Amino acid sequence: MLVVNDDPTVRTLITKRLETLGYAALEGVDRMSGLTVLRSDARFGLLVTDVGLPGGLNG
């Protein structure tokens, strides 16, 4: 799973909840870190994004 959200409280809440459900979650703190993970060889089954990310990119 990949969680991309610029709000650290929201991102941590979502990530921790997914982990308590048994999922491994990667975090992207902004649009560029999220894109870096998307462009990497990392594989995940779910992408959770903020609807409006700073810098002109949205979920």
PDBQT receptor file of N, H, CA, C and O in Angstrom, charges set to zero:
ATOM      1  N   MET A   1       0.830  -1.156   0.000  1.00  0.00    +0.000 N 
ATOM      2  CA  MET A   1       0.000   0.000   0.000  1.00  0.00    +0.000 C 
ATOM      3  C   MET A   1       0.888   1.238   0.000  1.00  0.00    +0.000 C 
ATOM      4  O   MET A   1       1.973   1.243   0.582  1.00  0.00    +0.000 OA
ATOM      5  N   LEU A   2       0.417   2.263  -0.650  1.00  0.00    +0.000 N 
ATOM      6  H   LEU A   2      -0.465   2.258  -1.122  1.00  0.00    +0.000 HD
ATOM      7  CA  LEU A   2       1.115   3.537  -0.664  1.00  0.00    +0.000 C 
ATOM      8  C   LEU A   2       0.145   4.608  -0.207  1.00  0.00    +0.000 C 
ATOM      9  O   LEU A   2      -0.944   4.753  -0.764  1.00  0.00    +0.000 OA
ATOM     10  N   VAL A   3       0.544   5.353   0.805  1.00  0.00    +0.000 N 
ATOM     11  H   VAL A   3       1.428   5.235   1.257  1.00  0.00    +0.000 HD
ATOM     12  CA  VAL A   3      -0.262   6.450   1.338  1.00  0.00    +0.000 C 
ATOM     13  C   VAL A   3       0.487   7.746   1.060  1.00  0.00    +0.000 C 
ATOM     14  O   VAL A   3       1.601   7.938   1.547  1.00  0.00    +0.000 OA
ATOM     15  N   VAL A   4      -0.125   8.643   0.272  1.00  0.00    +0.000 N 
ATOM     16  H   VAL A   4      -1.030   8.487  -0.124  1.00  0.00    +0.000 HD
ATOM     17  CA  VAL A   4       0.488   9.930  -0.045  1.00  0.00    +0.000 C 
ATOM     18  C   VAL A   4      -0.432  11.032   0.470  1.00  0.00    +0.000 C 
ATOM     19  O   VAL A   4      -1.553  11.203  -0.007  1.00  0.00    +0.000 OA
ATOM     20  N   ASN A   5       0.069  11.774   1.456  1.00  0.00    +0.000 N 
ATOM     21  H   ASN A   5       0.981  11.635   1.844  1.00  0.00    +0.000 HD
ATOM     22  CA  ASN A   5      -0.698  12.870   2.031  1.00  0.00    +0.000 C 
ATOM     23  C   ASN A   5       0.285  13.850   2.639  1.00  0.00    +0.000 C 
ATOM     24  O   ASN A   5       1.210  13.442   3.341  1.00  0.00    +0.000 OA
ATOM     25  N   ASP A   6       0.098  15.139   2.379  1.00  0.00    +0.000 N 
ATOM     26  H   ASP A   6      -0.654  15.469   1.809  1.00  0.00    +0.000 HD
ATOM     27  CA  ASP A   6       1.014  16.149   2.892  1.00  0.00    +0.000 C 
ATOM     28  C   ASP A   6       0.753  16.501   4.354  1.00  0.00    +0.000 C 
ATOM     29  O   ASP A   6       1.580  17.166   4.979  1.00  0.00    +0.000 OA
ATOM     30  N   ASP A   7      -0.364  16.074   4.903  1.00  0.00    +0.000 N 
ATOM     31  H   ASP A   7      -1.035  15.534   4.395  1.00  0.00    +0.000 HD
ATOM     32  CA  ASP A   7      -0.674  16.314   6.315  1.00  0.00    +0.000 C 
ATOM     33  C   ASP A   7      -0.136  15.138   7.132  1.00  0.00    +0.000 C 
ATOM     34  O   ASP A   7      -0.646  14.025   7.009  1.00  0.00    +0.000 OA
ATOM     35  N   PRO A   8       0.891  15.366   7.967  1.00  0.00    +0.000 N 
ATOM     36  CA  PRO A   8       1.509  14.246   8.688  1.00  0.00    +0.000 C 
ATOM     37  C   PRO A   8       0.555  13.524   9.639  1.00  0.00    +0.000 C 
ATOM     38  O   PRO A   8       0.688  12.316   9.835  1.00  0.00    +0.000 OA
ATOM     39  N   THR A   9      -0.388  14.227  10.223  1.00  0.00    +0.000 N 
ATOM     40  H   THR A   9      -0.496  15.208  10.064  1.00  0.00    +0.000 HD
ATOM     41  CA  THR A   9      -1.340  13.587  11.138  1.00  0.00    +0.000 C 
ATOM     42  C   THR A   9      -2.242  12.624  10.393  1.00  0.00    +0.000 C 
ATOM     43  O   THR A   9      -2.451  11.494  10.835  1.00  0.00    +0.000 OA
ATOM     44  N   VAL A  10      -2.773  13.060   9.278  1.00  0.00    +0.000 N 
ATOM     45  H   VAL A  10      -2.604  13.978   8.919  1.00  0.00    +0.000 HD
ATOM     46  CA  VAL A  10      -3.664  12.216   8.469  1.00  0.00    +0.000 C 
ATOM     47  C   VAL A  10      -2.899  11.033   7.898  1.00  0.00    +0.000 C 
ATOM     48  O   VAL A  10      -3.372   9.897   7.942  1.00  0.00    +0.000 OA
ATOM     49  N   ARG A  11      -1.707  11.307   7.358  1.00  0.00    +0.000 N 
ATOM     50  H   ARG A  11      -1.323  12.230   7.322  1.00  0.00    +0.000 HD
ATOM     51  CA  ARG A  11      -0.886  10.246   6.760  1.00  0.00    +0.000 C 
ATOM     52  C   ARG A  11      -0.535   9.172   7.786  1.00  0.00    +0.000 C 
ATOM     53  O   ARG A  11      -0.638   7.978   7.506  1.00  0.00    +0.000 OA
ATOM     54  N   THR A  12      -0.121   9.604   8.968  1.00  0.00    +0.000 N 
ATOM     55  H   THR A  12      -0.036  10.574   9.195  1.00  0.00    +0.000 HD
ATOM     56  CA  THR A  12       0.242   8.654  10.015  1.00  0.00    +0.000 C 
ATOM     57  C   THR A  12      -0.973   7.863  10.483  1.00  0.00    +0.000 C 
ATOM     58  O   THR A  12      -0.875   6.654  10.693  1.00  0.00    +0.000 OA
ATOM     59  N   LEU A  13      -2.101   8.516  10.647  1.00  0.00    +0.000 N 
ATOM     60  H   LEU A  13      -2.180   9.498  10.477  1.00  0.00    +0.000 HD
ATOM     61  CA  LEU A  13      -3.329   7.838  11.065  1.00  0.00    +0.000 C 
ATOM     62  C   LEU A  13      -3.710   6.738  10.076  1.00  0.00    +0.000 C 
ATOM     63  O   LEU A  13      -4.009   5.614  10.479  1.00  0.00    +0.000 OA
ATOM     64  N   ILE A  14      -3.699   7.059   8.800  1.00  0.00    +0.000 N 
ATOM     65  H   ILE A  14      -3.456   7.972   8.473  1.00  0.00    +0.000 HD
ATOM     66  CA  ILE A  14      -4.061   6.074   7.775  1.00  0.00    +0.000 C 
ATOM     67  C   ILE A  14      -3.055   4.929   7.746  1.00  0.00    +0.000 C 
ATOM     68  O   ILE A  14      -3.436   3.759   7.705  1.00  0.00    +0.000 OA
ATOM     69  N   THR A  15      -1.768   5.274   7.766  1.00  0.00    +0.000 N 
ATOM     70  H   THR A  15      -1.459   6.224   7.799  1.00  0.00    +0.000 HD
ATOM     71  CA  THR A  15      -0.728   4.250   7.716  1.00  0.00    +0.000 C 
ATOM     72  C   THR A  15      -0.804   3.319   8.910  1.00  0.00    +0.000 C 
ATOM     73  O   THR A  15      -0.749   2.100   8.749  1.00  0.00    +0.000 OA
ATOM     74  N   LYS A  16      -0.929   3.873  10.103  1.00  0.00    +0.000 N 
ATOM     75  H   LYS A  16      -0.974   4.864  10.234  1.00  0.00    +0.000 HD
ATOM     76  CA  LYS A  16      -1.000   3.044  11.315  1.00  0.00    +0.000 C 
ATOM     77  C   LYS A  16      -2.232   2.154  11.302  1.00  0.00    +0.000 C 
ATOM     78  O   LYS A  16      -2.163   0.999  11.722  1.00  0.00    +0.000 OA
ATOM     79  N   ARG A  17      -3.347   2.666  10.832  1.00  0.00    +0.000 N 
ATOM     80  H   ARG A  17      -3.404   3.604  10.491  1.00  0.00    +0.000 HD
ATOM     81  CA  ARG A  17      -4.574   1.860  10.771  1.00  0.00    +0.000 C 
ATOM     82  C   ARG A  17      -4.393   0.697   9.800  1.00  0.00    +0.000 C 
ATOM     83  O   ARG A  17      -4.784  -0.430  10.103  1.00  0.00    +0.000 OA
ATOM     84  N   LEU A  18      -3.808   0.959   8.647  1.00  0.00    +0.000 N 
ATOM     85  H   LEU A  18      -3.490   1.874   8.400  1.00  0.00    +0.000 HD
ATOM     86  CA  LEU A  18      -3.554  -0.112   7.679  1.00  0.00    +0.000 C 
ATOM     87  C   LEU A  18      -2.623  -1.167   8.271  1.00  0.00    +0.000 C 
ATOM     88  O   LEU A  18      -2.821  -2.363   8.062  1.00  0.00    +0.000 OA
ATOM     89  N   GLU A  19      -1.609  -0.720   9.009  1.00  0.00    +0.000 N 
ATOM     90  H   GLU A  19      -1.448   0.252   9.179  1.00  0.00    +0.000 HD
ATOM     91  CA  GLU A  19      -0.678  -1.662   9.626  1.00  0.00    +0.000 C 
ATOM     92  C   GLU A  19      -1.352  -2.506  10.706  1.00  0.00    +0.000 C 
ATOM     93  O   GLU A  19      -1.027  -3.684  10.851  1.00  0.00    +0.000 OA
ATOM     94  N   THR A  20      -2.286  -1.926  11.469  1.00  0.00    +0.000 N 
ATOM     95  H   THR A  20      -2.550  -0.969  11.352  1.00  0.00    +0.000 HD
ATOM     96  CA  THR A  20      -2.999  -2.722  12.476  1.00  0.00    +0.000 C 
ATOM     97  C   THR A  20      -3.898  -3.768  11.826  1.00  0.00    +0.000 C 
ATOM     98  O   THR A  20      -4.245  -4.775  12.443  1.00  0.00    +0.000 OA
ATOM     99  N   LEU A  21      -4.265  -3.519  10.584  1.00  0.00    +0.000 N 
ATOM    100  H   LEU A  21      -3.983  -2.700  10.083  1.00  0.00    +0.000 HD
ATOM    101  CA  LEU A  21      -5.069  -4.489   9.837  1.00  0.00    +0.000 C 
ATOM    102  C   LEU A  21      -4.192  -5.531   9.141  1.00  0.00    +0.000 C 
ATOM    103  O   LEU A  21      -4.697  -6.423   8.459  1.00  0.00    +0.000 OA
ATOM    104  N   GLY A  22      -2.876  -5.411   9.319  1.00  0.00    +0.000 N 
ATOM    105  H   GLY A  22      -2.466  -4.687   9.873  1.00  0.00    +0.000 HD
ATOM    106  CA  GLY A  22      -1.965  -6.407   8.768  1.00  0.00    +0.000 C 
ATOM    107  C   GLY A  22      -1.331  -6.059   7.439  1.00  0.00    +0.000 C 
ATOM    108  O   GLY A  22      -0.670  -6.901   6.831  1.00  0.00    +0.000 OA
ATOM    109  N   TYR A  23      -1.521  -4.835   6.977  1.00  0.00    +0.000 N 
ATOM    110  H   TYR A  23      -2.058  -4.151   7.471  1.00  0.00    +0.000 HD
ATOM    111  CA  TYR A  23      -0.954  -4.429   5.696  1.00  0.00    +0.000 C 
ATOM    112  C   TYR A  23       0.375  -3.703   5.902  1.00  0.00    +0.000 C 
ATOM    113  O   TYR A  23       0.573  -3.025   6.910  1.00  0.00    +0.000 OA
ATOM    114  N   ALA A  24       1.261  -3.849   4.958  1.00  0.00    +0.000 N 
ATOM    115  H   ALA A  24       1.101  -4.400   4.138  1.00  0.00    +0.000 HD
ATOM    116  CA  ALA A  24       2.490  -3.064   4.939  1.00  0.00    +0.000 C 
ATOM    117  C   ALA A  24       2.204  -1.811   4.121  1.00  0.00    +0.000 C 
ATOM    118  O   ALA A  24       1.668  -1.893   3.016  1.00  0.00    +0.000 OA
ATOM    119  N   ALA A  25       2.562  -0.659   4.664  1.00  0.00    +0.000 N 
ATOM    120  H   ALA A  25       2.997  -0.592   5.561  1.00  0.00    +0.000 HD
ATOM    121  CA  ALA A  25       2.256   0.595   3.976  1.00  0.00    +0.000 C 
ATOM    122  C   ALA A  25       3.504   1.448   3.829  1.00  0.00    +0.000 C 
ATOM    123  O   ALA A  25       4.262   1.633   4.782  1.00  0.00    +0.000 OA
ATOM    124  N   LEU A  26       3.707   1.965   2.624  1.00  0.00    +0.000 N 
ATOM    125  H   LEU A  26       3.091   1.815   1.851  1.00  0.00    +0.000 HD
ATOM    126  CA  LEU A  26       4.743   2.947   2.356  1.00  0.00    +0.000 C 
ATOM    127  C   LEU A  26       4.105   4.321   2.456  1.00  0.00    +0.000 C 
ATOM    128  O   LEU A  26       2.914   4.476   2.187  1.00  0.00    +0.000 OA
ATOM    129  N   GLU A  27       4.896   5.324   2.843  1.00  0.00    +0.000 N 
ATOM    130  H   GLU A  27       5.864   5.198   3.061  1.00  0.00    +0.000 HD
ATOM    131  CA  GLU A  27       4.377   6.683   2.962  1.00  0.00    +0.000 C 
ATOM    132  C   GLU A  27       5.071   7.621   1.994  1.00  0.00    +0.000 C 
ATOM    133  O   GLU A  27       6.284   7.560   1.798  1.00  0.00    +0.000 OA
ATOM    134  N   GLY A  28       4.274   8.487   1.395  1.00  0.00    +0.000 N 
ATOM    135  H   GLY A  28       3.288   8.536   1.554  1.00  0.00    +0.000 HD
ATOM    136  CA  GLY A  28       4.793   9.592   0.607  1.00  0.00    +0.000 C 
ATOM    137  C   GLY A  28       4.356  10.876   1.283  1.00  0.00    +0.000 C 
ATOM    138  O   GLY A  28       3.165  11.086   1.512  1.00  0.00    +0.000 OA
ATOM    139  N   VAL A  29       5.316  11.739   1.605  1.00  0.00    +0.000 N 
ATOM    140  H   VAL A  29       6.284  11.568   1.419  1.00  0.00    +0.000 HD
ATOM    141  CA  VAL A  29       5.001  12.943   2.371  1.00  0.00    +0.000 C 
ATOM    142  C   VAL A  29       4.548  14.101   1.491  1.00  0.00    +0.000 C 
ATOM    143  O   VAL A  29       4.004  15.087   1.988  1.00  0.00    +0.000 OA
ATOM    144  N   ASP A  30       4.770  13.983   0.182  1.00  0.00    +0.000 N 
ATOM    145  H   ASP A  30       5.212  13.183  -0.222  1.00  0.00    +0.000 HD
ATOM    146  CA  ASP A  30       4.346  15.013  -0.759  1.00  0.00    +0.000 C 
ATOM    147  C   ASP A  30       4.254  14.386  -2.154  1.00  0.00    +0.000 C 
ATOM    148  O   ASP A  30       4.486  13.189  -2.329  1.00  0.00    +0.000 OA
ATOM    149  N   ARG A  31       3.915  15.208  -3.126  1.00  0.00    +0.000 N 
ATOM    150  H   ARG A  31       3.727  16.180  -2.983  1.00  0.00    +0.000 HD
ATOM    151  CA  ARG A  31       3.699  14.664  -4.477  1.00  0.00    +0.000 C 
ATOM    152  C   ARG A  31       4.966  14.059  -5.066  1.00  0.00    +0.000 C 
ATOM    153  O   ARG A  31       4.907  13.029  -5.738  1.00  0.00    +0.000 OA
ATOM    154  N   MET A  32       6.113  14.690  -4.819  1.00  0.00    +0.000 N 
ATOM    155  H   MET A  32       6.161  15.526  -4.272  1.00  0.00    +0.000 HD
ATOM    156  CA  MET A  32       7.351  14.182  -5.410  1.00  0.00    +0.000 C 
ATOM    157  C   MET A  32       7.775  12.844  -4.798  1.00  0.00    +0.000 C 
ATOM    158  O   MET A  32       8.231  11.956  -5.519  1.00  0.00    +0.000 OA
ATOM    159  N   SER A  33       7.633  12.692  -3.496  1.00  0.00    +0.000 N 
ATOM    160  H   SER A  33       7.263  13.413  -2.911  1.00  0.00    +0.000 HD
ATOM    161  CA  SER A  33       8.003  11.403  -2.889  1.00  0.00    +0.000 C 
ATOM    162  C   SER A  33       7.033  10.315  -3.327  1.00  0.00    +0.000 C 
ATOM    163  O   SER A  33       7.438   9.169  -3.524  1.00  0.00    +0.000 OA
ATOM    164  N   GLY A  34       5.758  10.658  -3.483  1.00  0.00    +0.000 N 
ATOM    165  H   GLY A  34       5.429  11.589  -3.323  1.00  0.00    +0.000 HD
ATOM    166  CA  GLY A  34       4.795   9.686  -3.991  1.00  0.00    +0.000 C 
ATOM    167  C   GLY A  34       5.118   9.251  -5.410  1.00  0.00    +0.000 C 
ATOM    168  O   GLY A  34       5.048   8.067  -5.740  1.00  0.00    +0.000 OA
ATOM    169  N   LEU A  35       5.473  10.222  -6.249  1.00  0.00    +0.000 N 
ATOM    170  H   LEU A  35       5.530  11.184  -5.981  1.00  0.00    +0.000 HD
ATOM    171  CA  LEU A  35       5.843   9.895  -7.628  1.00  0.00    +0.000 C 
ATOM    172  C   LEU A  35       7.113   9.061  -7.690  1.00  0.00    +0.000 C 
ATOM    173  O   LEU A  35       7.243   8.188  -8.548  1.00  0.00    +0.000 OA
ATOM    174  N   THR A  36       8.043   9.321  -6.790  1.00  0.00    +0.000 N 
ATOM    175  H   THR A  36       7.937  10.030  -6.093  1.00  0.00    +0.000 HD
ATOM    176  CA  THR A  36       9.278   8.535  -6.754  1.00  0.00    +0.000 C 
ATOM    177  C   THR A  36       8.970   7.069  -6.477  1.00  0.00    +0.000 C 
ATOM    178  O   THR A  36       9.534   6.180  -7.115  1.00  0.00    +0.000 OA
ATOM    179  N   VAL A  37       8.077   6.819  -5.528  1.00  0.00    +0.000 N 
ATOM    180  H   VAL A  37       7.619   7.541  -5.010  1.00  0.00    +0.000 HD
ATOM    181  CA  VAL A  37       7.697   5.437  -5.218  1.00  0.00    +0.000 C 
ATOM    182  C   VAL A  37       6.954   4.827  -6.404  1.00  0.00    +0.000 C 
ATOM    183  O   VAL A  37       7.202   3.675  -6.760  1.00  0.00    +0.000 OA
ATOM    184  N   LEU A  38       6.051   5.581  -7.015  1.00  0.00    +0.000 N 
ATOM    185  H   LEU A  38       5.849   6.516  -6.725  1.00  0.00    +0.000 HD
ATOM    186  CA  LEU A  38       5.301   5.067  -8.168  1.00  0.00    +0.000 C 
ATOM    187  C   LEU A  38       6.227   4.700  -9.328  1.00  0.00    +0.000 C 
ATOM    188  O   LEU A  38       5.964   3.744 -10.058  1.00  0.00    +0.000 OA
ATOM    189  N   ARG A  39       7.296   5.451  -9.494  1.00  0.00    +0.000 N 
ATOM    190  H   ARG A  39       7.509   6.228  -8.901  1.00  0.00    +0.000 HD
ATOM    191  CA  ARG A  39       8.233   5.202 -10.592  1.00  0.00    +0.000 C 
ATOM    192  C   ARG A  39       9.276   4.139 -10.260  1.00  0.00    +0.000 C 
ATOM    193  O   ARG A  39      10.044   3.728 -11.130  1.00  0.00    +0.000 OA
ATOM    194  N   SER A  40       9.305   3.698  -9.022  1.00  0.00    +0.000 N 
ATOM    195  H   SER A  40       8.681   4.031  -8.315  1.00  0.00    +0.000 HD
ATOM    196  CA  SER A  40      10.285   2.693  -8.605  1.00  0.00    +0.000 C 
ATOM    197  C   SER A  40       9.772   1.290  -8.933  1.00  0.00    +0.000 C 
ATOM    198  O   SER A  40       8.713   1.127  -9.540  1.00  0.00    +0.000 OA
ATOM    199  N   ASP A  41      10.533   0.297  -8.526  1.00  0.00    +0.000 N 
ATOM    200  H   ASP A  41      11.393   0.429  -8.033  1.00  0.00    +0.000 HD
ATOM    201  CA  ASP A  41      10.136  -1.093  -8.725  1.00  0.00    +0.000 C 
ATOM    202  C   ASP A  41       9.229  -1.605  -7.611  1.00  0.00    +0.000 C 
ATOM    203  O   ASP A  41       8.832  -2.770  -7.627  1.00  0.00    +0.000 OA
ATOM    204  N   ALA A  42       8.896  -0.748  -6.644  1.00  0.00    +0.000 N 
ATOM    205  H   ALA A  42       9.219   0.198  -6.631  1.00  0.00    +0.000 HD
ATOM    206  CA  ALA A  42       8.019  -1.155  -5.537  1.00  0.00    +0.000 C 
ATOM    207  C   ALA A  42       6.652  -1.560  -6.075  1.00  0.00    +0.000 C 
ATOM    208  O   ALA A  42       6.133  -0.943  -7.006  1.00  0.00    +0.000 OA
ATOM    209  N   ARG A  43       6.086  -2.581  -5.493  1.00  0.00    +0.000 N 
ATOM    210  H   ARG A  43       6.508  -3.082  -4.737  1.00  0.00    +0.000 HD
ATOM    211  CA  ARG A  43       4.771  -3.073  -5.905  1.00  0.00    +0.000 C 
ATOM    212  C   ARG A  43       3.802  -2.927  -4.737  1.00  0.00    +0.000 C 
ATOM    213  O   ARG A  43       4.147  -3.211  -3.589  1.00  0.00    +0.000 OA
ATOM    214  N   PHE A  44       2.609  -2.490  -5.040  1.00  0.00    +0.000 N 
ATOM    215  H   PHE A  44       2.329  -2.260  -5.972  1.00  0.00    +0.000 HD
ATOM    216  CA  PHE A  44       1.589  -2.346  -4.012  1.00  0.00    +0.000 C 
ATOM    217  C   PHE A  44       0.225  -2.503  -4.652  1.00  0.00    +0.000 C 
ATOM    218  O   PHE A  44       0.058  -2.301  -5.855  1.00  0.00    +0.000 OA
ATOM    219  N   GLY A  45      -0.749  -2.866  -3.828  1.00  0.00    +0.000 N 
ATOM    220  H   GLY A  45      -0.614  -3.030  -2.851  1.00  0.00    +0.000 HD
ATOM    221  CA  GLY A  45      -2.080  -3.143  -4.348  1.00  0.00    +0.000 C 
ATOM    222  C   GLY A  45      -3.087  -2.021  -4.159  1.00  0.00    +0.000 C 
ATOM    223  O   GLY A  45      -4.197  -2.082  -4.687  1.00  0.00    +0.000 OA
ATOM    224  N   LEU A  46      -2.699  -0.989  -3.402  1.00  0.00    +0.000 N 
ATOM    225  H   LEU A  46      -1.797  -0.939  -2.974  1.00  0.00    +0.000 HD
ATOM    226  CA  LEU A  46      -3.635   0.099  -3.125  1.00  0.00    +0.000 C 
ATOM    227  C   LEU A  46      -2.865   1.400  -3.008  1.00  0.00    +0.000 C 
ATOM    228  O   LEU A  46      -1.799   1.448  -2.395  1.00  0.00    +0.000 OA
ATOM    229  N   LEU A  47      -3.409   2.456  -3.600  1.00  0.00    +0.000 N 
ATOM    230  H   LEU A  47      -4.275   2.417  -4.098  1.00  0.00    +0.000 HD
ATOM    231  CA  LEU A  47      -2.858   3.797  -3.495  1.00  0.00    +0.000 C 
ATOM    232  C   LEU A  47      -3.897   4.674  -2.823  1.00  0.00    +0.000 C 
ATOM    233  O   LEU A  47      -5.022   4.790  -3.307  1.00  0.00    +0.000 OA
ATOM    234  N   VAL A  48      -3.527   5.296  -1.706  1.00  0.00    +0.000 N 
ATOM    235  H   VAL A  48      -2.612   5.202  -1.312  1.00  0.00    +0.000 HD
ATOM    236  CA  VAL A  48      -4.406   6.214  -0.991  1.00  0.00    +0.000 C 
ATOM    237  C   VAL A  48      -3.766   7.590  -1.080  1.00  0.00    +0.000 C 
ATOM    238  O   VAL A  48      -2.655   7.783  -0.587  1.00  0.00    +0.000 OA
ATOM    239  N   THR A  49      -4.451   8.557  -1.702  1.00  0.00    +0.000 N 
ATOM    240  H   THR A  49      -5.354   8.401  -2.102  1.00  0.00    +0.000 HD
ATOM    241  CA  THR A  49      -3.884   9.882  -1.858  1.00  0.00    +0.000 C 
ATOM    242  C   THR A  49      -4.823  10.957  -1.349  1.00  0.00    +0.000 C 
ATOM    243  O   THR A  49      -6.032  10.759  -1.229  1.00  0.00    +0.000 OA
ATOM    244  N   ASP A  50      -4.233  12.091  -1.057  1.00  0.00    +0.000 N 
ATOM    245  H   ASP A  50      -3.250  12.252  -1.155  1.00  0.00    +0.000 HD
ATOM    246  CA  ASP A  50      -4.973  13.304  -0.750  1.00  0.00    +0.000 C 
ATOM    247  C   ASP A  50      -5.604  13.790  -2.054  1.00  0.00    +0.000 C 
ATOM    248  O   ASP A  50      -4.996  13.652  -3.116  1.00  0.00    +0.000 OA
ATOM    249  N   VAL A  51      -6.786  14.343  -1.994  1.00  0.00    +0.000 N 
ATOM    250  H   VAL A  51      -7.279  14.454  -1.131  1.00  0.00    +0.000 HD
ATOM    251  CA  VAL A  51      -7.442  14.834  -3.207  1.00  0.00    +0.000 C 
ATOM    252  C   VAL A  51      -6.688  16.035  -3.771  1.00  0.00    +0.000 C 
ATOM    253  O   VAL A  51      -6.568  16.167  -4.989  1.00  0.00    +0.000 OA
ATOM    254  N   GLY A  52      -6.181  16.907  -2.914  1.00  0.00    +0.000 N 
ATOM    255  H   GLY A  52      -6.278  16.800  -1.924  1.00  0.00    +0.000 HD
ATOM    256  CA  GLY A  52      -5.453  18.080  -3.376  1.00  0.00    +0.000 C 
ATOM    257  C   GLY A  52      -4.082  18.144  -2.753  1.00  0.00    +0.000 C 
ATOM    258  O   GLY A  52      -3.947  18.472  -1.574  1.00  0.00    +0.000 OA
ATOM    259  N   LEU A  53      -3.056  17.834  -3.534  1.00  0.00    +0.000 N 
ATOM    260  H   LEU A  53      -3.165  17.568  -4.491  1.00  0.00    +0.000 HD
ATOM    261  CA  LEU A  53      -1.679  17.917  -3.050  1.00  0.00    +0.000 C 
ATOM    262  C   LEU A  53      -1.074  19.239  -3.525  1.00  0.00    +0.000 C 
ATOM    263  O   LEU A  53      -1.348  19.681  -4.640  1.00  0.00    +0.000 OA
ATOM    264  N   PRO A  54      -0.258  19.864  -2.688  1.00  0.00    +0.000 N 
ATOM    265  CA  PRO A  54       0.397  21.106  -3.113  1.00  0.00    +0.000 C 
ATOM    266  C   PRO A  54       1.265  20.892  -4.347  1.00  0.00    +0.000 C 
ATOM    267  O   PRO A  54       1.811  19.809  -4.553  1.00  0.00    +0.000 OA
ATOM    268  N   GLY A  55       1.384  21.914  -5.147  1.00  0.00    +0.000 N 
ATOM    269  H   GLY A  55       0.940  22.795  -4.979  1.00  0.00    +0.000 HD
ATOM    270  CA  GLY A  55       2.250  21.840  -6.317  1.00  0.00    +0.000 C 
ATOM    271  C   GLY A  55       1.529  21.462  -7.591  1.00  0.00    +0.000 C 
ATOM    272  O   GLY A  55       2.181  21.143  -8.585  1.00  0.00    +0.000 OA
ATOM    273  N   GLY A  56       0.206  21.486  -7.600  1.00  0.00    +0.000 N 
ATOM    274  H   GLY A  56      -0.324  21.746  -6.793  1.00  0.00    +0.000 HD
ATOM    275  CA  GLY A  56      -0.521  21.260  -8.828  1.00  0.00    +0.000 C 
ATOM    276  C   GLY A  56      -0.832  19.817  -9.165  1.00  0.00    +0.000 C 
ATOM    277  O   GLY A  56      -1.329  19.543 -10.257  1.00  0.00    +0.000 OA
ATOM    278  N   LEU A  57      -0.559  18.892  -8.273  1.00  0.00    +0.000 N 
ATOM    279  H   LEU A  57      -0.155  19.114  -7.386  1.00  0.00    +0.000 HD
ATOM    280  CA  LEU A  57      -0.868  17.478  -8.519  1.00  0.00    +0.000 C 
ATOM    281  C   LEU A  57      -1.936  17.057  -7.527  1.00  0.00    +0.000 C 
ATOM    282  O   LEU A  57      -1.876  17.421  -6.352  1.00  0.00    +0.000 OA
ATOM    283  N   ASN A  58      -2.915  16.290  -7.997  1.00  0.00    +0.000 N 
ATOM    284  H   ASN A  58      -2.963  15.995  -8.951  1.00  0.00    +0.000 HD
ATOM    285  CA  ASN A  58      -3.938  15.827  -7.061  1.00  0.00    +0.000 C 
ATOM    286  C   ASN A  58      -4.117  14.332  -7.149  1.00  0.00    +0.000 C 
ATOM    287  O   ASN A  58      -3.624  13.679  -8.069  1.00  0.00    +0.000 OA
ATOM    288  N   GLY A  59      -4.831  13.803  -6.175  1.00  0.00    +0.000 N 
ATOM    289  H   GLY A  59      -5.231  14.333  -5.428  1.00  0.00    +0.000 HD
ATOM    290  CA  GLY A  59      -5.056  12.381  -6.086  1.00  0.00    +0.000 C 
ATOM    291  C   GLY A  59      -5.868  11.833  -7.211  1.00  0.00    +0.000 C 
ATOM    292  O   GLY A  59      -6.133  10.631  -7.253  1.00  0.00    +0.000 OA
TER     293      GLY A  59
